[in-house]
Amino acid sequence: MTAPGLAKVIDRARVILLDFDGPVCSIFAQHSASTVAHELRRLLVNQAVTLPPEILAERDPLAVLRFTATLGRPAVVRLVDEAMTREEVTAARTAEPTPYGREVIVAAHQTGRRIAVVSNNSAASVHAYLSARRLTSYVHPVIGRPEAAPERMKPDPFPVLAAVRELGAQPAECVLVGDSVSDIEAAHAAGVAAIGYANKPGKRERFSAADVVIDSMAELVTAFAVDEL
């Protein structure tokens, strides 16, 4: 079933901004995110960083990286960020494509829209995945997390604004598709419409602020097709 209001959002969108991990692929499908988080913690301990209980239990490596922004130690932030990038590039080799993720990219391109990726993952890992899947020519720009500046990851609007600026677009003609509340917050803070991709149980309820919520990327493919009629 197509989400109510999706056609209206797609009709005015000339630029499609896609989050990477979720709408495009599952980057840690085979390369465990919790293992990466453990490796980042090991690096922090080796740098004599005391880890709070919530970080000791954290399974999301991006959350561990975000924690480094609170340390006031730029060299440590860079060390962890670089380690995270290496792990992400490795993970991209075995990332699991999201059903209809490729089709969304191709369909958007065929309708004359521009497609960009705006991700909290590293640009290097996104490029690695797109190259392996022969999608590079469809997607520009790729805006990964700001280098060694995890505090500027989404929900900060910085990456979204960077994509809009590089495309020479207006926020009102863009829409961001993301699978987290931080995506929706970043999009709206940048003046961009947001489509929440509820790819797991319980997410739909958390996306009340989204302009539209979809359960499958196939809904976007259909919306692009209808828009062409």
Secondary structure as the mmCIF struct_conf table of DSSP 4:
data_model
#
loop_
_struct_conf.conf_type_id
_struct_conf.id
_struct_conf.beg_label_comp_id
_struct_conf.beg_label_asym_id
_struct_conf.beg_label_seq_id
_struct_conf.end_label_comp_id
_struct_conf.end_label_asym_id
_struct_conf.end_label_seq_id
HELX_LH_PP_P HELX_LH_PP_P1 THR A 2 ALA A 3
TURN_TY1_P TURN_TY1_P1 PRO A 4 GLY A 5
HELX_RH_AL_P HELX_RH_AL_P1 LEU A 6 ARG A 12
BEND BEND1 ARG A 14 ARG A 14
STRN STRN1 VAL A 15 LEU A 18
BEND BEND2 PHE A 20 PHE A 20
STRN STRN2 ASP A 21 ASP A 21
TURN_TY1_P TURN_TY1_P2 GLY A 22 VAL A 24
STRN STRN3 CYS A 25 SER A 26
TURN_TY1_P TURN_TY1_P3 ILE A 27 PHE A 28
BEND BEND3 ALA A 29 HIS A 31
HELX_RH_AL_P HELX_RH_AL_P2 ALA A 33 ASN A 46
TURN_TY1_P TURN_TY1_P4 GLN A 47 ALA A 48
HELX_LH_PP_P HELX_LH_PP_P2 VAL A 49 PRO A 52
HELX_RH_AL_P HELX_RH_AL_P3 PRO A 53 LEU A 56
TURN_TY1_P TURN_TY1_P5 ALA A 57 ALA A 57
HELX_RH_AL_P HELX_RH_AL_P4 PRO A 61 THR A 68
TURN_TY1_P TURN_TY1_P6 ALA A 69 THR A 70
BEND BEND4 LEU A 71 LEU A 71
HELX_RH_AL_P HELX_RH_AL_P5 PRO A 74 ALA A 92
TURN_TY1_P TURN_TY1_P7 ARG A 93 THR A 94
HELX_LH_PP_P HELX_LH_PP_P3 ALA A 95 ALA A 95
STRN STRN4 GLU A 96 PRO A 97
HELX_LH_PP_P HELX_LH_PP_P4 THR A 98 THR A 98
TURN_TY1_P TURN_TY1_P8 PRO A 99 TYR A 100
HELX_RH_AL_P HELX_RH_AL_P6 GLY A 101 GLN A 110
TURN_TY1_P TURN_TY1_P9 THR A 111 GLY A 112
STRN STRN5 ARG A 114 VAL A 118
BEND BEND5 ASN A 120 ASN A 121
HELX_RH_AL_P HELX_RH_AL_P7 ALA A 123 ALA A 132
TURN_TY1_P TURN_TY1_P10 ARG A 133 ARG A 134
HELX_RH_3T_P HELX_RH_3T_P1 THR A 136 TYR A 138
STRN STRN6 VAL A 139 ILE A 143
HELX_LH_PP_P HELX_LH_PP_P5 ARG A 145 PRO A 146
TURN_TY1_P TURN_TY1_P11 GLU A 147 ALA A 148
HELX_RH_3T_P HELX_RH_3T_P2 PRO A 150 ARG A 152
BEND BEND6 MET A 153 MET A 153
TURN_TY1_P TURN_TY1_P12 LYS A 154 PRO A 155
BEND BEND7 ASP A 156 PRO A 157
HELX_RH_AL_P HELX_RH_AL_P8 PHE A 158 LEU A 167
TURN_TY1_P TURN_TY1_P13 GLY A 168 GLY A 168
HELX_RH_3T_P HELX_RH_3T_P3 PRO A 171 GLU A 173
STRN STRN7 CYS A 174 GLY A 178
BEND BEND8 ASP A 179 SER A 180
HELX_RH_AL_P HELX_RH_AL_P9 VAL A 181 ALA A 189
TURN_TY1_P TURN_TY1_P14 ALA A 190 GLY A 191
STRN STRN8 ALA A 193 TYR A 197
BEND BEND9 LYS A 200 LYS A 200
TURN_TY1_P TURN_TY1_P15 PRO A 201 GLY A 202
HELX_RH_AL_P HELX_RH_AL_P10 LYS A 203 ARG A 206
TURN_TY1_P TURN_TY1_P16 PHE A 207 ALA A 209
BEND BEND10 ALA A 210 ASP A 211
STRN STRN9 VAL A 212 ILE A 214
BEND BEND11 ASP A 215 ASP A 215
TURN_TY1_P TURN_TY1_P17 MET A 217 MET A 217
HELX_RH_AL_P HELX_RH_AL_P11 ALA A 218 GLU A 228
#
